[in-house]
């Protein structure tokens, strides 16, 4: 490719650029592009010096430096060279960073090399897996793939128009001032990661949950249960939370203050990167570390803390080496302290443990679903980002139990025509963006594993858009192979675009039969469903064949525990342990707090056939898991607006179905003649189940409208002088978002508001039925909004 003269030279640079760094000191700009094109680029610059804008310096003053990018050996896609030159104007890159827009073609030109880098690394990872490369090399290559993917996504977000981002400071000021929520224990100084919801926030949260119940539990006929939050330790040992539910933490050696290791290292490196005196090579090295923080082991993190001399950000004291910290809140159940337990980290385990009772309630039939709404707890080391990362939070989870051989949902056709923004695993590893796809096509083409999972993705999409998530800021991202648990078949996250970037708000996973099998092994209670067969069939059976004498001799009275455990193991587990037995001559099991090492002389594996008339099925589980706090926060950002022409007037455009109050009642005057109408409307709306708020303060009507808009009240009824003086008695009904008003009889308005709030009536239909309000006829008082 040959660069073209003048302005096209910029497009050439952007097309090839890896990144552009701005060095503020001495006003230098640093442009990076593949060294294989450096000579032709320099030649182009020489040919076009007379036409080149003053942004570029004369070639005689340019200095060329080599910058090596960090990549695993053998996987470096390109080297990079840098042309450092004096600038007299802001670079195009800096203009972009300050919010100036570019055409889509130019943005894609900037992203092209990053997309290519992701694609090359994705291809390399696939090739290494196919060729059976060592696990350590595959892990390193996957880490590099993740890092490149994050770099691409960060660049995409940085190029978005700035007017697409909410004014978070102004929004959070409104949320705090109107007591949507606030930090818990504030008068004692507050505790990070814990929040109290005020009247408005509580009403909003309850409405979000009520819509969830109606949308899922009622419409899908899901069985709702409510389990205890205290969980005995053995349950969470079986689920893997005791061993694996952890983050790395460092401590101030003098005062004991704790920090999450990866967050602290990231903040420290970002501070160093922002230093004007930091060399370009050092910056590139530290940026590479930042992008790979999720992939470092405990020892690697410790080495990085030493290398970059990370100290406590509050005291400057030395820090301990990173240690693993379990994120569950531990406690003791009972006065003796003999039964360790935890506050549950998720609601799902209670549903799994009650599977047998739920199956009986459903008359032994599959498929069926159970759901639970409740609080969960995670002892976050460094809570941050408001409601996004907290220590106590509300979850709403569904466990849909289905025959693994019949993963076809009978109602999938009802969502098959939805067009949803999907970010598939293939797109991510190929450097592509998310794109809109018909849900039916996604299932047919195998992008989504099965129609049961596809059905729930469609239902999640409909729910989120119903409660106020913007369609154009919502996507479903598929987990890549290396992200999914070994037992999962497929997993998608509903992600919302916020001022914090893309955040996960709902997870939807096909967890296969892992959870039920784990609890069945631990408790020796078979968690299976029975399926009558139309005709008898012969099946292959795999069982452990224990040597009772050898096990009894080795473990005496505890031998019975081992024998019972081996009797309930499933084929998948038996096959895994058989492989260990063949490779190592032994394997280990754990039950009732005791560990048993079993050797070849103690246990073997028996395979035989038997005829079945009734088949036992271990159901697979499709699990949609909703973080209600994260959904609330996203709704806040997606519905927050500033009135055009008045920067001080802010409002939330909550959908009427979830608005904290559906309607306000505003008497224009405090005159006693208005009181009966206020009382009549309030009582009628209560009878119709319409939450409302009466504001009879002395402020002007415009100020009172502004107050109710600020907390997202969907509609407002104004009782004015025409209401009092004319018959039949009428009042005005105002729509919050458009600020338009109609006039209708007082007796009709509660039903109209109810239907608007329920979604059975639209504002456009109301305007077509009732006259538009333009002003009072019986008073000179001004009812125009200030």
N, C-alpha and C positions, 0 to 999 in steps of 0.2 A: 504494500500500500504506500503510495507516495503522497506526502502532505501537499495541500494546495496553498496558494498565496494568501496573504493578508488574513482576513477574518476566519477563513477555513482552517488556518493553522491552529486556532483555539480548539475547534472541533476535533482536530487530529490529536491534540494533547489530551483532551478529555476522553476521547475514545480509548486511548492507551493508558490513561492514568491509573495508578494503583491507589493513590491518595494524594492530597495536597496539604502540606503543612504550612502554617503561617508562623513565621518567626518574627515576633513584634520588635525584638531588639534590633536597632539600626534599620528597621523597615525592610527586612528581606522577605522575599517569598520563595518558597521551596516547592518546585514542581517535580513530581516523580513520574517516570514512565519507563517501560521496558528498555533495557540497554541495547537490545538488538535493533531498535529503531533510532538510537541516539544519533548516529552519524547522519542518517537521512533527515532527522529533525533539525540538526544543526545546519545542514545544508539548506534546508527550507528557510531557516531563520536568516541565513546569510543572503539568500536570494530575495527575501522580502523585507530586509531591514528598513528600506525607505518607506514601506507601507505599514510597518508594524506599529501599533498604538504605543503610547508612552508607558503602558503597563509593563512592557518588556524593555530591558536595558539594552544598550548597544552591546554587541557580542564581545567587544574588547574588555568590557568590565565584568563579564560573566565568569563565574567559577564553577567547575564541575566536580562533584564529589560522588563517590560510590557508596551506596547504602545497601547492606546485605539484610534481607528479610529472613526471619527465623522460620525454617521448615524442617520437618524430619528428614534425615538423610535419604536421598534418592527421590524425594517427593517435591522438591522445589520447582514450581511451575515456571518461574522466571526470576531473574535478578532484577534489581531496580537501579536506575541511575537518577541523579538529581541535578537539576540546573538551578543554581542559586544566583539570583540577580536582584539588584536594587529596584524598588518599585516607587513610582510617583503617584499611582492611583491604587485604590483597593483592588485586590485580585477578584476575578469572577467567583472564586470559591468563597472568599470572605463576603462578597455581596450575597451569595446564596445563604450563607450562615446567618446573615442579618435579615433574611426573609424575602429577598428579591426573588422573583419567580423565574423559571426557565421553561422553555417548551419541553414537552414530553420527550421529544427526540434527543435533546441535549441531556436530559436526566438519564435516559437509557444509555446514552454514550458514556456517561460517568460510571454507571453501574455495570456496564458490559464486562470489563476485565474482572470485576469482583465476582460476577456470575460465573465467568469462565473458570476462575480459580476454585470456586465451590464445586463446579461440575467435574473438574479434573481430579479433585481430591475424592469426590464421591465415587468416581469410576475406579480410582486406585483402591479404595476400601473394598468395593465389590470384587475387584480382581484378587486382592489379597485373601478374602474369605473363600473364593472359589478355589484358589491354589493351596488353601490350607496353611497359610502363613502362621508363624508362632503368635500366640495370643498377645504377648507383650507388644509385638510390632503392630498388630491390628488395633490394639487399644490406643497406641500413640497416633496412628493414622486417623482413628475416629475422633480423638481429641482435637487434632488439627482440623478435621472437617467441621466439627462444632464451632471452633474458633472462627473459621472463615465464614460460616453461616451467620454467626452473630455479627461479624464485621459488616457483611452485606446488609443485614436487617437494620443495623444501626445507621448505615449510610442512607438506606431507603427512607427511614424515619426523618433523618436530618434534612432531606430534600423536600419534605412535605411543606405545603404552604403554611406559614405561621398563623394565618387566621383560622386554621383548622384546629388550633390548640386552645383549650379553655384557659381563661385567666384564673389559675388555680388559687392565687392569693386572694383575689376578690371573692371567689366562690367559697373558700374556706372561712373567710371572714363572715360571710352570710350564714354559713352553717353553724358557726359558733355563736354568733350574735343572736340568731333565732332559736338556739338550743335544739338543733337537730340531734347533735351528739356532742359530748365533750369528754375530756380525759377524766377517768374515774379517780376519786379521792383527791380532787383538785385542791380543796382547802388544806390538805395535808401535804401539798406539793406534787400530788399526782403520781401515778404508777404507769410507766410506759407500757404500751401494748394492751391496756385495759380501758374500755370506754363505757360510758353511761349514755343511753339514748333518752333525749328529752321527749316532751309530748308529741312534737311533730315527727321526729325520727321514729318514735315508737309506733305511731299510727301508720307511717309509711312502711315500716318493716312488717307490721301485721298484715297490711294490705298485700304486700308482695308475697307473703306466705299464704294468704287466703287465695290469691289467684293461683299459686302453685298447687294448692290442695284441689282447687276446682279443675285446673288444667290436667293434672296427672292423676291424683287419687280418685276423684269422682269420675272423670271421663274415661279413665283406663280401668276403673274398678280395682284399684290397687289396695292391698290390705295394709292399713296403717297400724304400727305398734309404737310403744313408748317405753324404752328400756332405761335401766339405771345408768348413771354416768360413772359410778364407781365400778372398777373392773378388777377382779383378782389377777394377780401376776401370771398364773399359768395360762390364762386365756391369751394374754398379749405375748407370752413366750411362744405359744403355738403359732400365732399370727405373724411373728417375726419382729414385732415392734420393740421388744426389750433389747434385742440384739442389734437391730439395724436402724432404728428411728433416731438418728443422731446427727449432729453437726460438730465441726471442729471449733474449739474455743481457746482463747488465750486470756491470761489474767495479769493484772498489774501486780508485780511481786511485792509491793509495799502495802497498798490499800485493798487489794483483792478485787478491784473492779474488773468485770468480765466483758469481753468483746468477742463477737463472732469473727473467727480468723479470716475468712475469705473477704468479708465486708471491710474489715480494718485494713487488710493488705491492699485492696482495691482503692480505698480512699487515700492511703499513703502514696501509692504509685501515681494516682491522678494528680496529687499535689506536686509531686516531683516533676511530672510531665509538663505541668503548667508553668514551671520555672523557666524564665526567659533564658537562663544560662545553660539549660540542659542541652546537651549535644544531640544532634539528630539521630545518631546511631543508638544512643542510650534511650531516647524516646521510643524509637521503634521496638527496641528490646522490651521495654516496660509495657508498651501497648500490647505486645504479643502475650505477655504474662497475664495482663488483665483479661484478655479474651479467652484465656484457657483456665481461669480460676476454678471452674467447676470440676476440672479433671485431675487436679493435683492430689496426691496421696498425703497422708499425715506427715511423713518425713520430708517430702518435697516442699510442703508448706513451711515446715520448720526451717529448711535451708533457705527459702526465699525471705523469711523474716530476718534471718541473720545477714543475708547478702545485702538487703536494702535497709538494714538498721532500723527496723520498725520499733517505735516506742509507743507508750501509752499516749493517746492524743489529748488527754485531759491533764496529766501530770508530768509527762516526759519520762516516766520511770521505765525501767526494764520490764519486759514481758516474759511470762513462762513460754515454754514450747507449746505448740498446739496440742490439745487433748480432746478426745472424743467426749461429747456431752449429750446424754440422752434427753430428748426434748419432751418427755412425758413428765407430768407432775406426779411424784411418788407420794404415797401415804400408807397408813396402816389401817386395816379394817378390824374393828373390835378393840376393846380396852387393853387386851394383853399384848397387842403389837405383834402377834404371831402370824398374821395373815397379811403379807405385803400386797399392795394394790396400787392402782394408778387411776387418775381421772382419764376418761377415755380420750384417745387422740382422734377418733372418728366414730361415727354412729353405726357403721356397717357391721361390726362384729356381733352386736346384739341381734341383728336379723339372722345372721348365719347360725347362731346358737339356738334360735327358736325355729329353725327350719322345719323340724319334725312336726311341731305344733301347728305351724302355718300350713304345711302340706295336708295335715288332717282336716284343718278348717276348710281347706279348698277341696275336700272330698278325695284326696289322694291324686288329684289330676295335675298334670303339667300341660302348658306353661301357666305360671302365675307370678305375680310380683308383690313384694312387700316394700314398705317405705317407712322412713322415720325422720322426724324433724326434731332437732335438739342441739344443745351446746356441746362443743368439743373443746379440748384444751391442748395447747402445745407451748411449752416453756421456751419460747423463742429467746435466743441469746441477745439479739439486737432488733427488737420490734421497730418497725419504721413504716413510712408511707401511709399513715392514718389507718383506715379500715382494711388495708390490703394485707398487712402482716401484723397480726395481733396474737395475744396469748389465749384469749377466750373468744370463741366465734360460733355462730349458728350455721349448722349444715342441714341440708335436706337431701337425703340419699334414697335411691331406689335400687333394689336388687331384684332383677327379673330372672327367674329360674326357668330354664328351657332345656328340652331334650337336645343333646348335642348333635343328634342326627336329623333334627327338624328345625333348623334355624331359619325359618321362613315366617314372617309376620303377616297374619291375615289382613291387617289394616294398612300395610305398606303403601298400597295404591293411593291412599288419602294424602300422602306426603310426597309421592314420587315425582310430582311436577314442580316441587319447590326448587327454585334456583338459589343455590347457597354458595358462598365464597369458601372454597376448599383449598387447603394448603397441604397437599399430599406429601408423603415421605419421598416419593420420587422427585417431585418438584423441588423439595428442599435440598436433596443431594445433587440436583442438576443445576442449582443456582437460579431456578425460576421463581416467579412470584406466585402468590395464591391467585386462583382464578375462579370465576363463577361457573358452576356446573349444575346441571339438572341432577337431583338426588337419585332418580331412577337410573340414569345413565351411570352414575358413580358406582352403584351396586352391581349393575349388569357388567360393567367393565372390570370389576374386581378392585376398584380403588377403595371402596368400603367392603369389608370382609363378607357381610351377610345382611339380609334385609331386616333382621331384628335390630341390629346395631344401627342400620340406616334409618329405621323407623324412629328410634329414639333421638337420633341426631336431628331429624326433621321436627320432632315434637319439642326438643330443646330450643331450636331456632324459633319456632312459633311462640314459645313462652317468653323468651328473652326479648323479642321485638314487641310483644304485647305489653310488657312492663316498662318499656322505655329505652331499651338499648337500640342505638342507631344501626340500621341495616348496613350502611356503608362503613361502619367501624366495627364490624363483627366478622370473624372468620373461624373456621374449624381447622385446626392444625393436627395432622396425624403424627403420632410418635414414630420416630425412626426406629429401626430394628434394635439399635444399641440403647435406646431409651426405655424400651418396654421390658417389663419383668419377663423372666424366662417362660412363665406359664401363660402370659397374655397372648390372645390371638390377634387383637387389633385394639387400638386406643386412639381416641381423638379428644382434643381439648377445644372447648369453645373459648376463644380469646377475644378480648375487647381492646380497642385502641384507646389509650388514655394519655394524659400528660406524662405518665410514667413509662410510656411505651405500650407494647402489647402485653396484657396480663391475662393469666388463666382465670376464668370465672366458673367454668363447669368442666368436669372431666367425664368422659363417657368411654368405658372400657369393657371389652369382652375378656373377662378374667378366667375363662374356661372353668374347670371344676376345682381349682386349687384350694380355695378357702374351706369348702366343705370336706375335702379329703384330709386336709391338715387337722381339722377339729375331730373328724372321725377317728383318725389314727391316735390322737392324743387321749380321747375319751373312751375309745373302743365302742362307740355308739355309731352304727351305720347310718349315715345321713344320705339316704338314697330314696328314690321313688320307684314304685313298681309299675311296669307297663305290661298289660296282658298281651300275649301274642296270638295272632289269628291262627297261626300254625306253629307247632313245636319246631324248635331249631336247635342245631348242634353248635356249640361255641367252644372256643379254646379257653382254657382256664389256666392261670398262672398263680401259684401259691408258694409261700415259704414252706419248706419241710424241715421243721426243727428236730434236732437230736435231743430229746428230753433229758436223757442221761447226762450228756456233756454239759448242757446248760445248767441242769440241776447241780452238778458237781461244782461248776464254776461259781454259781450265784446263790446256791442254797435256797433260803426262803423267798428271795427276790426273783427266783426263776419264773414264778407264775406271772409276774408283771411282764417279763420279756415275751413269754409265750402268748399272752393275751394280745400284746401289741402286734406281734408277727401275724396273728390270725386275722386281723382286720386290714392289713395293708393292701393297697390297690395295685393293679398290674404295673402302672407307670413307676411307682416307688420301688416295687420289687425288681423291675428291670434295671433301674439305676443302681440299686444296692448289689445286684448280681454282677454288674460290671465292676464295681469296686472290689467285690469278693474275688473275681477272676484276676484283677490287676494287682491288688494289694494283699489278697489273702484274708481280708477282714473288712468289716464296716461297723459303724457305731450307731446305736439308736438311743433315744432319751425318752423316758416316760415316768410320770409321777415324781419328777425331780431326781430320778436316778439314771445313770448312764451305763449302757451295756455294750461291751466290745465283743462282737460275734465273729468267730473264725469259721473256716471251711468245715472243721470237724463238728461244729455246733449247729450249722444250718445249711441247707441246700435249697434249690429251687425246683419245684415239681410242675410239670406241664402235662395236661390231659384234656380230654374233651368230655362234655356232658350235654344232655338234652334238656332244654328249658321250655316250660310252658308259660312262665312269667319271667320277664326280664327286669333285672335291677338296673336302674339308670342313675348315675351320679350327674345331676343337672349342671349345665354350664350357667354362668352368671353374667348378665349384661348389667353394668353398674353405672348409671348416671349419678354424679355427685356434685351438688351445687353449694358453692360458698356464698351464703346470703349477704354477708358483709361486703364482699367484693362486688357482687351484683349491685348492691345499694350504691356503693361508691361510683361505679360506672354509670349508673342512672343519674347520679348527681352531675357528673361531668357532661354527659350527653344531653342533658335537658337544661343546663344552666345557660341563661342568655342575659344580655344587656339591652334595654330598650333603645331602639334607634333614636338618636337625637338627645338622649339623656343618659350619660354614663353612670349616674348615681342610681338609676332604677334597674335593679336586677330581678330576675324571676326564674322559677323552675317550671318547665313545661311538662310536668309529670302527666302521663296518660290518666284520664279520669278514673280508670279502674283502680289505680294504685295511689292516687292523690291522697294526702293525709286527711284533708277535708274535701268533700265533693263540692260544697257550696258555702258561701258566706251570705249572711243576711245583714243588710246595711240600711238602717233607717236614716233618711236624709236630715232629720231633725230630732232633737230630744223632746219635742212636744209630746204631751201625753196622748194626743190623738193617734200617734203612730204605734203606741204600745200594743193595742189589740191585734194589729196586723203582724207585728213581730212574733207575738205569741202564737197566732194561728199558723203562720208559716213554719215556725220551729216545731210545733207539735205534729203538723202534717208530715214534715220531712222525717221526723223520728219514726212515725208510723210506717213510712215507706222505706225505712232502713237507710236513709241518706245521712251520712255524717256531715255536720255543718258547724259553722262558727258564727255567732252573733257578735258584731262589732258596732256598739251604739255609743262609741266615744265621740267627743266633740270635734274631732279633726275634720278637715274638709273631705269630701267624698273621694277626690283624687288621691289624697294621702292614704285614705283607708283602702282604696283599690290597690295601691302600691304595697301596703303592708300584707294584704292577703296574697297578692301575686308573689311576693317574696318567699312565702312558705308553700307555694305551689297549689293554692286553692283553685280548683278548676273553673268554677262558675260563681257569679255573684248576683244576688237578687237585691235590687235597690227599691226601697219603699219611699216614694217621693210624694209631693203634694197632690199630684193627680191621683195617686192611690187613695188618699184620704178624701179628696173633694169630689171625685167623679164616680159614677156608678154605670156599669158594673166596675168593681174595684180591680184595678190592674197594677202591675208592677213591672219593672224592667229586669231582664235576665242578660247578664254580660258573660261573654266568652273570654277567658284569661288571655289566650294566645293572640287572637285577632283584635281584642278589645272592642268588638262590635256588640251591639245590644239589640234585643227585640223587646216587644211589649206584649204581655199576655195576662189573662185573668189570674188573680192570686190563687184561686182554687186549683188551677191547672199546673202551676209551676212546680210543685213538689214531684208530681208524676213525670213531668218533662225532665227534671234534673235526675231523677232515678233512672230513667231510660238512657239518658246521656252517660251517666256513670257506669251503667251496666254494659254499654256498648251496643245496645239495641237501637239506638237513635244517634244520628250524627248532627253536628251543628249546622251543616248545610241544609239538612232536612228541616231543622227548626226554623232557619231563616226563610225557607220557602213556604212555611205554614203560617208564620206570625209576622206582623208588620215590624219593620226596622224602626228602632227608637231614634228619634232625631232631636227631641227636646221636650220639656214640660210645656203644658198649655196654661196651667192655673197658678203659676208662680214665676217670679222673676229670678228666683235663685238659680245660680249657674250650676248645672250638673255636669258640665264638661270637665273631663279629667285634667288636673293640673299637670 
